[in-house]
């Protein structure tokens, strides 16, 4: 049975949703530990930058997407 490949836009949406979920879990955990809300607000842009940087190392650096492989990682025909 052939599987229909997921297009780039759906993978991009999934990637952004994953990053948003991770940031949400981070905020929830910090809030549950009674961390100062001002500190949490300072950590959110740092966390999003780290996640975007990690995406460029794992996936396509032009899109900062974890789920779309970089073109140079594809096998040559």
N, C-alpha and C positions, 0 to 999 in steps of 0.2 A: 504494500500500500504506500503510495507516494504521499509525502507530507508537503504541504504548501509552505514555502519559506516565509518567515516573518519579514515584512519590509522594514526599511531603515527608520521610518517615522514611528512605527510601533515600538521598535527597540529603543528609540530615543525617549519616547514617552515612558516606557518601562524603566529606563535608566534614571530619568529625572524623578519618577515616583519612588524608586528604591532609595535614592539619595535623600529625598524629602522624608521618607519613613525613618531612615537612620538618624537624621537630624531631630525628628520628632521624638524618637526613643531617647536620644541624648538629653533633650530638654526635659522629658518626663522623668528620667533618672536623676538629673540634677535637681529638679524641683522636689522630687520625693526625698532627696537628701537635705532639703532646706538650704540649698545654695542661694546666695544673694541673687535676686532677679537681674540686677545690673551686671553681675558677672556672667550670668547666662546670656544676656543680650550681647555681651562682648564676645562670647565664645561661638555664637551661631555663625557669624561671617567667617571666622577662622575655620570652623568645621566644614563649612561649605567650600571654602578654598582648598582645604586638604582633600576633600572628596573629588573636587574637579581635577586637582593635580593627579590624584590616583587614577582617575579615569583616563587621563592622557597617557599614563604609563601602561595601562592595561589594554585599552581599546584605541579607537581612532583619535589621534591628538587634535585633529581639526574640529572634531565635534565634542571632545571631552566626554565620550560615551563609553561605558564599560562593556556594553553588549555589541558594539559594532567594531569588528577587528580592523586594525590599520591595514591599508592596502599593501604595505610592504611585507606584511605577515602572510599574505596570500601566496600560495604556490604559483610559480610561473608556468605557463603552458608550454 
